């Protein structure tokens, strides 16, 4: 299938209800928050969820999380070495970085979408260091309004190890966002798509992953139904470079609170402006 021949921009509106969308390990795993009090979900966390959804759809994923892996490999190097062509390049003294990148992009959709750095040690002074830039870029998700974080002290009712006298009074903390509406944006670049072999079919799969972003993603921090995609906006330009800049396209979407203390998505106004000649597909979350 031919590579993507036109620029794409997209935006996603989502809500959080009594969940921790993205804990900050440097802040006691509290939900991420900027200095102005607005909530954030890192681009890395969003890409992880997209990879998981693509994996659920049966796509081959290189960067698999350990709790969701579909193969027996415990490291990225083992997964790369399992491909005979890549393994030959890894063992070769004069292997081609371009050939390595082409094979990896063909094998794994997340590599040809987001790019990847392959940095593996070799025998002696020989190793592999290949950097691939992917066409799909994702911004950090930011809440429309400042978020309120609730912290709850929890206890354990059993001992983790034998011989311990203390059990139920072992303390811990759990944090959540009571409610918040977040927005994130992204783009797909055709020049980089040509280099990685990213196709229009791949773009459709990314779009479907965005619509179903939080399916099969439940955890104690994110109970089922606590994170919801409300709208996905998908702009397809009519040229490789695009009719307008991504910044101008992303500004078409305006999400503003219409209540002093918003508690639901109905307390927000969502307005989509237009640019001449640029079509947009608006998809409701499932």
N, C-alpha and C positions, 0 to 999 in steps of 0.2 A: 504494500500500500504506500502511495506517495507521502512524503512528509508534509506537515502542516504548512499551508501556503498563505495564511492570513493571521494577523495578530488577534489575540483574544484578551479581553479584560473581564474580571469577575468580582463580585462582592457577595458576602454572606452575612445575613442578620440572624443572630441566635440569642437564646435566653438561657439563664442559669437560675434554678430555683433550689435553694438549700443544698448546694453542692460545692465542692472545691474543684474548679475546672482545671487548675494548673498550680500545684503547690510550689512554693519557693524553698528549696532545701537550705538556703542561707538565712531563712527567716522562720525557722521552726515549722516548715511546710505550710505556712499560711498562704492563702490565695495571693497570687502576684498582684501588686498594686504599685502604681507610680507615686511620685511625691505629691501629686495633686489629688490623690485619693481615688483615681480611676483604676478599675480592674484591668488586668492584662492576661492574655494567653499567648505564650511565646510561639513564634513561627515553627520552632522545632516540635513543640507539642502538637500543633495542627498538622504538620507533615507526618508525624507518627500516626495520627488518627486516619489520615488519608491512606497511608501505606496499609494500615490494618484493614480498611474497607476494600482496597484493591486486592488484598490477600484473600478476604472473604469472597470476593468475586472470582477467585481462581487464578489471579495473576501471579506471576513469579516475582518475588520480592527479595532484594539482596539484603537490605537492612531490616531483618526481622527481630522483633523483641523476643526475649528468651521464653516468655510465658505464652507466646503465640506461634512459635516456630513450627513449620510443617516439614522439617527435615531433621536429620540427626546431627547437624553441624553446630558446634558450640562457639564458633568464632567466624568472623568475616573471612579470614584467610582460608579456613577449611571450606567455606562455601565457594570461594573463588577457585580453590584447587580442585574442587569436584567437577569443574568444567574442564574437559580434556584440553581444549585449545588454550585456555588461560593458564592451565597448569604447565603446558609446554613453554609458554612465554616466561612464566615464573622461574622455570628451571634453566632457561636459556641464558647464555652470557650476553647475547646481543639482541634480546627481544625488543620488539617495536612497541613503544608507548601508544602510538596511534592504532596499531592493530589490537592491543589490549583494550583500549577504550571502545573501539568499534564492537568487539565481541561482547563486552560487558553491557553496552547499551542495547544490543540486540537481545541479550539474555534476560535482563531485568527491567521492568517498566519503571521502577523508582529511580534507577540510575539514569535512564534516558529522560526522565521527567525532572528530577531535582538535582541531578549531577551527583558526584561522589568523589572522594579522595581515597585512592588506593595507595597505602603506604605500608609495604611489607618488607621485612628484612630478608636478605638472601644469604647465600653462603659466601664467606669472605667479605669483600667490600661490595658485592653485587646485591642489589635489592630492586624493588619495584616502587616507583613513586609516580603515580599517574593521577592527574587532576582533571575532572570532567565538570564543565559548567552546564547545568541543566536549564531548559527553557522556562520551566514553571517556577515563578517566584511567589512567595506568600509573605504578607505583612503580619506583624503582631496584631492580634485582636485586641481591641480596646473598648471598654464599656462606654456607653453613651453618657451615663451619669456616674458620679462617684458611688462606690459600693460600700455597703455596710458588711463587716465581717463579724460573725458570731463565733466565739471560741467556747468549747465545751470541755470540761474536765471529765475524763473517763477512768474507769478502774478495771482491773483484770480480776476475774473470779477464781482463777486457778493459777498455780505456780508453773513457770516454764521449766524449771529444773527440780529434780528430787532433792529432798533435804532442806528445802527452804521453809521458813516459818511464816513468811508473809505472803499473802495471796491477793485478797480482794482490795487491800489498801494500796496496791501498786498503782501509781497514778500515771496518766497520760493526757494529752490534749488532742482535740479534734477541731478543725476549723472549717467554716463554710461561708459562702456568699448567700445571704438570704434571698436576694433577687437582683438580677442585673441583665441588661440587654447589651450585647457586644456586637461589634461589626469588624470584619476583616476584609481585606482586599487582596487581589492577586492579578497576575498577568502571565501570558504565555508568549514568548519571544520567538519569532520565526527563524531568525538567523541562527540561534542556538538549537532550535528544533531540527534544522538541516544538519547540524553537526552530530546530533545524537540519534537521529532517525525517528524523532517524535512525530507521530501521525495524527490526522484528524480523528481517527478511531481512539487513539490514546486520550485525546482531549475530551471525547465523549465519556470515557471511563473516569477521568478526573472530575467531570461535571457530576456524574452519578455518585461518585464518592462524596462530593460536597453536600449533595442533597441528603444523603444518608449518613452523615458524618458521625453521629453518635450511636448508631445502631451497633449492637454487640460490643458496647464499650462500658457496660455497667461495672461499678466497683463500690466498695464501702464509702469512698469519698464522692462518688458520682452515681447515686442510685438510679435505677431504671426510670426514665422519664424526667429526670431532673435537668437534663441538658437537651435543648430542642433547637433544631434549625427551622426558622420560620420562612425565610426567603433566600433564594439564590438568584442573583442577577448576572446574566451571561451576555456580554457584548462581543459580537464578532465583526471585526473591521473588514473592509473590502480590499485590503492590500497588505503586503508583508510588513511595511513600516507602520501601518495604521493611519486612519484618517485624523486622529487626535492623539494627544499625549495621554498616557495612563493617568496622570494626575488630574487632567481635565475630565476624563471619563469617570474616575472614582468620585469626583466632587458632585456628580449628577445625583448621587444618593444622599438624601438628607434624613436623618433619624433624630428626632427631638422629643423630649418629654413634654407632655401636655398636662401633667399633674405635679403637684409640689412634692409628693412622695410616691413615685411610681412603684406599683406592686405587681403589675402584669404587663404583657406586651400591648394590651389595649390602652395603657397609659402613655403610649408613645405614638407620635405621628411619623409615618414613613412616606416620604415624598420622592418620586423619581422624576427628575427633569430630563430633557431630551437635547440631543445634538443633531443637527441636520445630517441626514444620510446614514446615521448610525443606528442599527437595529439592536434591540435588546430582547432577550428571552427571560421571562420572569417565572421562576419555578417555586412552587410551594414545597416546604419540607413535608416529609411523609408523616 
